[in-house]
Amino acid sequence: MAVSGPPKGENTIFLDLRGVADVSAGPQIFAHAQRLGLGQRILVEIDRDPHTLLRAAAFQMREAISWSAEEAGQAWQVEIRPRAGADARDVVELLVWDHYRLDRQFSGVLAAANAGRMEEAEAIFLEYWIGLRRHVYMENHVLAPVLGGGMEQGPLADMLFEHDSIVEQSRLVEETFREQDHALLPAICAVLSGSLAKHENREENTLFPIWQAASNRDRPRAAQLLERTQALLAGAEDPAVRQTFPD
């Protein structure tokens, strides 16, 4: 198997699975697909019909990816993208999908750290860290002032408080990687993983219904918010995100 990172200026992973058995090819597709962010894609070359492998990966990811496959001579060419990039109906659906993506990324950090694969754990964490900051920036500074939910008291106030805690916990993980204090990583990551799960469940069940109703009352505004969220989660506003939440 050969894997290459994105060429400069692009967001594409190239995955060569020619000659790789299904028992290995399937996990490789899943591992790369679960780390996809908006605006990113995977291009796969494989020497047999990949539809069974792709359906299995999509099922494992709760249909969070979309894909296409075309036969090209002696091989098949496959493109995999995040489904939410094109299919989200509103900003809340997109945020729920991003929760799923961040969860999968951070699970990968924890699994790699527990296995002692610290370089891999750090690489996945850095993807998670910028993705988390984009997500929190969008919710705190774009959606909260527009869609409301109780800035002083209510679901929005709870969300803002929890965001501060999650960002600080994530920053502690970043510092642990930077200082190479790897013995602390599994315990710190386990605590953060629990915080993320609890926060996302509360947010999706208390605040998001309020936002969905408020957004959908104004369809032109809803379309604008969806478009901006797609762009922001893909990195379009990273200078502002990094200024607000420095590395």
N, C-alpha and C positions, 0 to 999 in steps of 0.2 A: 504494500500500500504506500502511495506517495501522497503527501498533503503539503500544500503550499499556502502561505498566508495571502492576504489581500495585496495585490499590486498597489503601488503608491497611487493615492487618489481614488481608489476603489474600495468596495466593501464586499469582496468576493473571496470565498474559500474554494480551492480546487482540490477535489478528492478523487484519486485514481484507485478504483476498486477492481480493476481487471486482474483476474487470477486469485482474488480473495474470496474464500468460501463464505457462504451465507452466515455461518455461525460467528464469523468475525466481522463481515461487512455490515450486518444489521446493527450491532452495537456501535460501530463507527459512525454510521449515518445518524443514529439517535444521539450520540454524544455531541456531534457537531450541530445538529439541528436544534437541540435544546438550548444552545448558547446564542442562537441568532437574535439579533436586534433589528428594529425597524430600519429599512434601507439596506439590509445585508442579504446575502444569498449564498447558497452552496451550489457549485457546479460539479456534478459527479460524472465520471466516465466508468462504465461497467460493461463487461463482456457477455451479459445475459439480460433477459427481461427483468427489470427491477421492480415491477409493480407490487409483488408480494412484500418485498422489503420495505417499500415506501408506505404501503398501507399499514404495515406493522408499526413503523415509526410514528405515523400520524395518529394511530390509535393510542400508543403509549403517551403521546403528548396532548391527548384530549382534542385532537384535530386542530392544534394550534399552528400547523404548517400547511402550506399549499405547495403543490409540486406538479411538474410536467415532465414527461419522458418521451423521447423520440429515438427511434432506431436509426443509426447512422453507420452503414457499412457493417463491419464486424463488431460494433459496439453500440451501446445505448448512451445517449446524452440526457442527463437529468438536471433540472433546476429546481431548487428548494428555496422557498421564501417564507417569512412569517405570514400566516393567514391574516392577522389583524392589519397588516400594512394595506390591504386592499378591501377587506371584508367587514371591518368594524362598522356598525350602523350608527354609533354615536360615541362620544368621548368616554362614557362610562364603560362600554364594552372594551374599548381600547385600554383603559386603565386596568380592568380586570385581567385582560390578556397580559399586560405588563407585569402584574403581580405574579402570574404564573411563570413568566420568563425569569423574573428575579429570584423566585423560589428555586427554580431548577438550577440556576447559576449558583446560588449559594449552597444548595445541596451538593453541587460538584466541588465547591471549595472545601466543605466539611469532609466529604468522602476522600478527597485527595490528601487532605491534612491528616486524617486518621490513618491513611495508608503510608504516610511518610513521604509522599510525593510533593515536596514543598514548592518546587518551581512551578509545577502544574497548578497547585492550589493558588499560588500568587497570581499567575496569569489569569485564572478564572476570576479571582477576586477583583482584579483591576477592571475587568469588564463589568462585573456586578457594581463596583463602586461608582463608576461614572454613570451607569444606568440608574442606580438608586438616586443619585443627585439630580439627574434629569427629571425623574418621576416626582420627587419631592418638590423641586422647583416649580414644575407645572401645576401641581396641586396647591402649593402654598401661595404662589405669586401670580398665577394666571386664573385658575378656576375658583379658588376660595373667594377672592374679592367680587367675582361676577355672580357665582351661583349660590353663595351663602351656605347656611346650615348652622348658624349660631357661633359667631366669632368669639363672643365673650363667654357663652355657656351653651353647650349643646354638642352634637356630634362633630361639628367642625372644630370647636375648641379642643375636644379630646384628640382629634386627629393631629392637630398642630402640635400638641404636647408630645404625642407619641412619635411624631416625625423627628422632633429634636432629640429624643432618646435614641432612636434607631440610627440617626446620623452620627451621634457621639459614639455609640457602640461600634459602628462600622469604622469610624476613625481610629478606634482602639485596635481593631484588627489590622488596619493599614499600618499603624505604628509598630505592631508586633511583627509584621512581615519586614518592615524597613529595618528594624533592629535585630532581625533574625532570631527572635526569642521563640523558636518554634515549639518549645515544650508547652507553651501556654495556648497555642492556637486551637487545639480541639475543644478545650473547655470554653474559651471565649466564643468560638464559632457556634457551639451548641446553644449557648445562652442567646446569642443574636438570632439564630434560626427560630427559636421559640418565640422571641419578641416579634419577629416578622409575621409568623403564622397567626398569632393572636391579633396583631394590629390589622392585618389584611381581612381577617374574618369580621372583625367589628366594623371596619370601614365599609366593606361591601354590603353589610346588612343594615347599617344605620345611616351613613352619610351618602353613599352612592344612590340609593333610591331618591333622596332629596335632590341631588344634583341631576339625576336623569329626568325627573319631572320638570325641574326649573329650566334645564337646557332645551327640552323638547317643546316647551311652550313658545319658543322663538326659533323657528326652523332656520332662518338665515344665520342667526348667531350660533346655533348648534353646529351648522356646517363649518363655520369659521373656526370654532373651538376644536372640532375634530381635525381639521386640516392643520391647525397650528400644533396640536398635540402630536400628530404623526411626525411633523417636521422636527419638533423639539426632541422627541424621544429618539429620533435618528441622528441628533447631534447638531441641528441647525442653530441652536442658541447656546452652544457650549461656552463661549466667552462669559456670558452672563451667569451661566450655571456655576462655572469655576470661580467667578468672582464672589458669588454668594456662598458657595461651599468650597473653599480652597482645598487643593491637594494637601 
